[in-house]
């Protein structure tokens, strides 16, 4: 399949500026002002904003917590105003969702300049600045389109932060850029982001960021015994599939073994293979590479933050096509770690490519492995697209995994990981079934299957990305493609410090 369009360039992020306070003159220089105020805050806090009586009126109209009201200032520009009310006990997700609603209030034509405020000084809501900035950066980011140029929309080009700077401003901006990178890649059409284009994109990113990079093509994977991956890629028309291995090392740890390995499922289009999907189920399958986009964007964000960690990323990049060489049910294949797999359903291709990718990533003995994958419909049916499922072989991490979801606003829910589920994957001819014949608990069985390719001594987290795509968006993200997973992973690594919990290298 030849690419019909060149890979578009990443949009430039808007300029960020700081302003101690927002007076009348400054307010007349921006197209819109967005403010989040605590629903319990006294009316006096609006004295910090221009034409405070108008903001007090918005406060009355917004009503209780999570209310939104909009208006305009009485200046020559008729600067738009949007106020959001947030309860004192509101979660990060609720704050982000409020910011998303406020940005939608601006309508389809985004203003060129925004001011963001959280009146109340030290008493401002703790999530207000994060929500406003993250929401504005997401709203400013335009996913690629292939329409004729119309010149109708300039988009947000400047964002002013009013008052005290958000804590960890560089972190918030980097997390937003990472989320937008994941959204950008995931939303691209399958004839634009094919394996060649993805490889070129990764090559360029690695060069710009000073990352190590190697591409394991099908010949290399054959030598490595990665036959589970190769079973899936066999049906492709072209021999362009492969596993991308990237490495970030801090300045003083150039030769360090990896502390962390990020593994991503990168199925660029999933037809279901021989067990062909129906039309509705296949329509959005260009997004089945979201896990690889999240892993790549997380690595990029850690490099931008100059994190003091040695980090690898392993991206399993292929299509799952139907053709005369496609793999079929009842084949038996041997994965890179020697485990044999009895194929049951060719639409369970994600766990096949991840099996080898996990096994290869484990050879360098990282202290922690995290994989990201749009893996099962069962997880989506269990949680809907509002949350994603998380599994781990390291019980001591369980509390931190849930806490990272709460703190980042990318919520997750833990599922059982008990060994007795393995009995549902017993095979008479191989070491394991690829999946069960029926779909009961498939998200749990998929995690148990993947654990066969992770050494028992290696701490591992599996994120089933049921939130990667949601009609109408999620939280502060207004597009169907959400980029879910980058904020979560950064929170887990940087703030929850899960590697410190695991202690020294085992």
N, C-alpha and C positions, 0 to 999 in steps of 0.2 A: 504494500500500500504506500504510494508515494505521497509525501506531504504536499497539500494543496496550497499552503501559505507558509511563509517563513515564520519562525517563532517570534512573536512580538516582543518588544522591549518591555521590561518592567517599568510601570509608571513611577515617576519621581515623587517621593513623599512631599507633603506641603512643608513650607518653611515654618519653623517653630520660633516664637518670640516670647519674651517675658515682659510683664507690665505690673508694677507694684499696685496700682489702683486704676480704675476705669472711670475717668472723668467725662464730662460732656463732650469735650473736643475729641477725645480718644474714641468714644462711643460712636461719634459721627464718621469715624474712619473705617468702621467695620460693617459688614452687611448683616450680621446677626450676632446676638449675644445669647449664650446658653448658660443657665445657672441652676445648680442643684442646691437646695436648702433643706436642712433638717425640718421635718414637719413639726418638731417641738421648739424650734428656734423662735425667739421673740421677733416681733416685727422690726425692731431696731436694726437687725442685721442688714436690712435692705438699704440702710443709709450708705453702705459701701458701694452701691450701684447707682448709676446716673438715673435721674428722674425716679427716685425711690418710691414715690406714691404709685407709679404705674406697676412696679414690682409687687407692692403690697396688694394691689388689686388682683394681679395674677395669682398671688398666694391664696386669696379668697376663692378664686375660680378653680384653682388646682385642688382645693379641698384636702382630703386626708392623704396619708402616705401613698406614694406611687401615683399621685395625680399629676397631670401635665396641663399647662395652660400657655397660650401664646398670644402675643400682641405686637405692638410696635412703639418705638420711641417717637416723641414729637420733635424730630429734627429733619433737616432737609433730605437726609438719606432714607428716612422712615426705617431706621435700623430695626430689624426683626428681633423680637425677644421671646424666649422660651424658658419657662420655669418648671422645674421638676421638684416635687416634694417627696422626701425620703424619710421613712421612719427610722428612729434611732437604732432599732435592732435589725434593720434590713441587711440581707446577706450581700456578698459580692455579686452573685448572679442577679439579684433583684436590682442592685444599683446599675449594673451593666444593661439590663433589660430596660430600665427607665431611661438611660442615656440613648439607647436605640430608639425608643418611642419619641424622645425629644427631637432627635435628628430627622425622623420621618415627618415630624410636624412642619419641618421646613419645606416640604413638598418635593416634587421631582427635580426641580432646578436647584442644585446645590449652590449656596452663596460662595463667592470667591474668598471671603475672609470671615473668620469666626473669632469671637472672644469667648473664653470659657472661665466661669467663675464659680467659686464655692463660698458664698458669704458666710460669715460667722467666725472667721479667724481660727483660733485654736479650737473653737467649738463646732467647726464645720464637720459634716459627716465624714468619717474616715475613708469611705469608699468613693466620695464625690469626685475628687480630682482624677483618680484612676479611671472611673467610669466615663467621665466626660472626655478625657484625652484619648482613651482607647476607642471609644465610640466614634469620635471625630476622625481619628486616623483610619479607622475601618471604613467610615462613610466617604472619606476623601479618596479612597483607593478604588480605581475603576478597573473592573475585570475586562479582559480583552474582548472586543467585538470585531466583527468583520463586515460591518455595514459600510456603505459609501460615506465618505466624510461629509458631515453636515455643518460642523462648527457651532452646533446649538448649545453645547454645554462645556464651559471652561472648567468647572469643578472647583473644589476647595484648594486654594493655593497658599493660604497663610492662616495659621492658628496662633492666637495670642492667649497665653496663660496668665490669668489675673490673680494677684495676691501671692500668698506663700506658694513656693514651688512644691509640686507633688513629691513625696518621698520617693527616692529612687527614680528620678525622671528618666535617666538614661535606660534603666531597666524597662520601664513601661514603654518607652518608645521602641526599644529593641524587640520586646515581646509583640508589639503591634506590627512591626515590620515582618517579623517571622510568621505571624498569623496570615498577613497579607500575601507573603510569598507562597505559603501553602495553599491559600485560596486561588491565587493566580495560576499555579501549576495544575491544580485539581480541576479547574473549570475549563481548561483548554480542550478543544475538540480533538478526537483521536487521530485525525489526519494532520494535525498540527503538532501535537506532542506525541510523536511516534518514538520508537527506541533510539533512532539516530539523533533526532532533535533533543531528546532528553539527555543523551550522552553528551552532546555538544554543550547544552546548557550547564550540566554539571562540571564539565571540563573548564568552562569559562569561569564559573563561580569559584571552583577550587583555585584557579590561577589568581583571581582577584583577591581571594581571602587568604592565600598562602597555605592552602590545605594540601596534604598528600592525597593523591588520587591514582587508582588503578582500575581498569575495566577488565573483569573476568568474562571473556566471551564464551561461546558454547564449546569451543575446543578446549579452553582452559578448564571449564566446568566438567567436561568429560574426563579430563585427566584427574581432577579432584574427586571424581566419583559422585558428582551432584546429579544423580539420575532422576530424582524427584522433580527438581526444577526443569530438567531437560524433557521429561515426559510432558509437561505443560507446554513448553515452547516448541515441541515437535510439530504442532499443527500450524505454526506460523508460516506465512508465504515466504518470508525472508529470514535469513539467519543473522538477525541483528540483536537478539535478546542477550542479556547478560546481567551480572551482579556488579554494581558499582560499590567500590570500597573507598571511603574517604577517611582521612585522619586529621584531626586538629591536635596540635601539641603546643602548650605554652612555651614561651621563650626559653625557660630554664629546664624544660623537660622534653627536649627534642627527641630523645631516644626512649622515652618512657613507654612501658606496656600500658595498654588502655585501662583507665579506671572505669570507663563506661562505654558500652556498645549500644547504639541505636539502630534498630533493624526495622525496615519498612517494606510492606507489601506494595509492589508497583505494577499491578496488572493494568496495562494501558487501555485495554478493552477486553471485556469478558463476555464472550458469546455463550458461555456455558460448555463449550466444546461439544463432544459427541452427545452429551445430555443437554441438548440445545435449550436455551432459555426461551420463553415466549416473549412477544413484542414488548409488553409493558415492563417486564422484569429486565429486559436487555437495554432499554432506552437510555438509561443514565449510566451505563457501565463504563463510560470513559472516566468516571470518578472513582473507579476501583483501584486507582493508584494513590489515593489520598494518604495512606499510611507512609508511603515513601516520601511524599511531599512534606509530611509532618516531621519525619526523621531528618530529612535534609534541612528543613527550615530551623529545627531545633539546634542542629549542629552549627549552622550559620550564625544563629543568635548567640550561642555560647562562644563562638570565635569573636563575634563583635564585642561581647562583654569581656573578652580576655579572661575567661574563666580559668582558674588554676587547676584544671583537670585535663587529663589526656582522654580524648573522646574519639571513637570510631563511629562511622555510620556505614551500614550495609543495606543497599537498596536492591531488591529483587525485581528486575525490570523486564517484563515480557508481556505479550498478549496471550489470551487463551482463545485460540481460533479453532474453527472446525475445518478439516481437510483430510486428505487421504492418509496423512501421517499422524493425525491426532491420536492422543492416547485414549484408551477405551476401558470400560469397566472390566474388572477381573484380571487386568495386568498386575504383575508383581514387579516392583522396582526396588532397587537398593539405594538408600540415601547415602550422603557423604560420610556419615558416622557408622555405616554398616547396617543400620536398621532396615529391614525389608517391610514394604508397604503393599498391602492388597488394595488395589483401586476399586472403589465402590461407585463413585459418582464423579464425573469429570468436572462438574461445576463446584466441587470442593477443591479448586485449584490453588486457592490462597494458602491453605495449610501445606500443600505440596511444595510450593516455591519457598515458603518460610522454613520448612523443615531443613532444607539444605543450607539456607542462608543463616539460620540459627547455628547449625552445626559448624559452619565455617567460621562464623564470628566467635564461637566458643573456643576455637583452637588457640586464640591469643590470651585466653583466661582473663577476660575483663572482670572487674570486681562486681559489676552489675550489668545485666542485659535488659533492655526495654524494647519490646516490639510494638509496632503500631500497624493495625490492619482493619480494613472494612471487611471483616471476616465472615460473619454469620447473620442471616436473617433472624435467627432465633434470639439473638441479643437485642435486635431492634424490636422484635415483638414483645420481648420481656420489659423493655425500658422505654419504648418509643425513641424518637430522635432527640429527646431532651437531655438524656444522659448517655454515657458510654459505660461499657462493662470492663471491670478490671479483675485480673487474676494474678496470683503470685505463688511461688513455691517457698517464699520466705515469710512466715507468719509475723515476724517482728515488724515488717513493713506495713502491715494492714492498716493500722491507724493513720500512718502518714499518707498512704495512698488516698484515703477518703478525705483527710484534712487538706491535701493539695487540691482536690476538687472543690471543696468549699472555699478555700482562700483564692483560687484563681477564677472562680465563677464558671469553670468547665467541670461540671459535676459528673461524678462517677459512682458506680455501685459495685460492691464486691460480690462475687459469686462463689459457690462451693468449689473446692479444688481437691476433694478427697479421692484417695487412690482407688477406692472400690468402684468408681465410675469406669475404670479401665476394663472391667469385665465386659462392658458393652462394645469394646473395640477388639475383642479377642478374635483372632483369625486362625483358621485351620491350616493355612498354607504359608503364612508370613508372620513376622513378628507383631504386626498390628494391622487392623483395618484402617483405611484412610478416614472413614466416617461410618456411622451406623446407617442401616438401610432406612429407618424412619428418622424423623427430624427432632425427636424428643430431646430437649436439653442439648442441642447441637453446639451451642456456645460453650457449654461446659466440656463436652467431649472434644471439641476442637482444641481447647486449652490443654486437656489431658494428652491429646495426640502430640501437640507441639512440645510438651514437656519431655517426650522421648528423645528430642534432639538437643536438649539442654543438659549438660552434665549435672548430676544430682548435687554436686558441691557448688554450683554456680547460681547465685541469687538472680532471679529473673522475674520480670513483670510483663504481663501481656495485656494490651489495651485493645479491646474490640470496639472499633470506632463507629458505633451506631449513630453518633451525632455528626458525622462528617458532612452529611447533606440533610437539610430539613427545609421543606417548602416554606418560604417566607422568612427564613433565617432563624437565628437563635441568639438570645441575649442582645448584645450590642451589634451583632453582625446582621445586616439587612438582606444579604443575598442567600440563595439556597445553599451554596457551597460555603461552609462555615470556617474552615481552617482549624476546627476543633482539635486540640491535642498539643499545640505549641505552648500556649499559656500554661496548660496543665503540666507539661514536662518541665518547663523552666521553673515553675513553682516547686515541683518535687525535687529538682536537682539543686537549685540555688537557695531556696528558703527552707524547705523541709530537710534539706541536707541528708538525703537518704544514704549517701555513700559514707558519711560519718557514722551513721547508725550501724552500718555493716562492719565498721572497724577496719583494721589493717587487712592488706591482701591475704587471702587464704592460701 
